Amino acid sequence: MLREELTRCRHLGFGQDMREIMLRVNVIRAPILGIRERMVGCIILLGTFAESMVGKYGPQIADMTKQVSYKLRADIKKKFM
């Protein structure tokens, strides 16, 4: 189960937890990478947004983390393409 989630996160560029933490609270998260593509942080969107918004918000969060990762000198083409 965890391996499948990680594979999906790598493919999409973000992960999600829908109502797994608290009822009515959804989470989208994406990693911020640094040198040698090591995770140095993440951006997390936590809120009461509808699950149907994941398709809109998820790619936006992933794009933000790619921009920050690039500025931290991560090889984003290697990791995200």
C-alpha positions in Angstrom: 0.0 0.0 0.0 2.7 2.5 0.9 4.8 1.5 -2.1 1.9 2.1 -4.4 1.2 5.5 -2.8 4.9 6.5 -3.2 4.8 5.4 -6.9 1.7 7.5 -7.5 3.2 10.5 -5.7 6.3 10.3 -7.9 4.2 10.1 -11.0 1.9 13.0 -10.1 4.4 15.1 -8.3 2.2 15.3 -5.2 0.5 13.2 -2.6 -2.9 13.5 -1.0 -4.8 12.4 2.1 -8.5 12.8 1.8 -10.2 12.8 5.2 -7.6 10.5 6.6 -6.3 12.9 9.3 -9.6 14.5 10.4 -13.2 14.4 9.1 -13.7 17.1 6.4 -10.0 18.0 6.3 -8.0 17.2 3.1 -4.3 17.4 2.5 -2.2 17.8 -0.6 1.6 17.8 -0.3 4.7 17.9 -2.5 8.4 17.7 -1.8 11.0 20.5 -2.1 14.3 19.0 -3.2 17.8 20.4 -2.8 21.2 19.4 -4.1 21.4 15.7 -5.1 17.6 15.7 -5.2 17.3 15.1 -1.5 14.1 16.3 0.2 14.7 19.4 2.2 11.1 20.4 2.9 7.6 20.3 1.5 4.6 22.5 0.7 1.4 21.3 2.3 -2.1 22.5 1.6 -4.4 21.5 4.4 -8.0 22.6 4.3 -11.7 21.8 3.9 -11.6 22.1 0.1 -13.6 19.6 -1.9 -12.0 16.3 -3.0 -12.9 17.3 -6.5 -10.4 20.2 -6.3 -7.4 17.9 -6.0 -7.0 17.7 -9.8 -6.7 21.5 -9.8 -4.7 22.2 -6.6 -2.4 19.2 -6.7 -0.6 20.1 -10.0 -0.3 23.8 -8.8 1.4 22.7 -5.5 3.7 20.3 -7.5 4.6 23.2 -9.8 5.4 25.5 -6.8 7.7 22.9 -5.3 9.5 22.3 -8.6 10.2 26.1 -8.9 11.6 26.2 -5.3 13.6 23.0 -5.9 15.1 24.5 -9.1 16.2 27.6 -7.1 17.8 25.2 -4.6 19.8 23.7 -7.5 17.9 20.4 -7.6 18.1 18.6 -10.9 14.3 18.7 -11.4 14.4 17.3 -14.9 16.1 14.1 -13.5 13.7 13.8 -10.6 10.4 15.0 -12.0 10.5 14.1 -15.7 
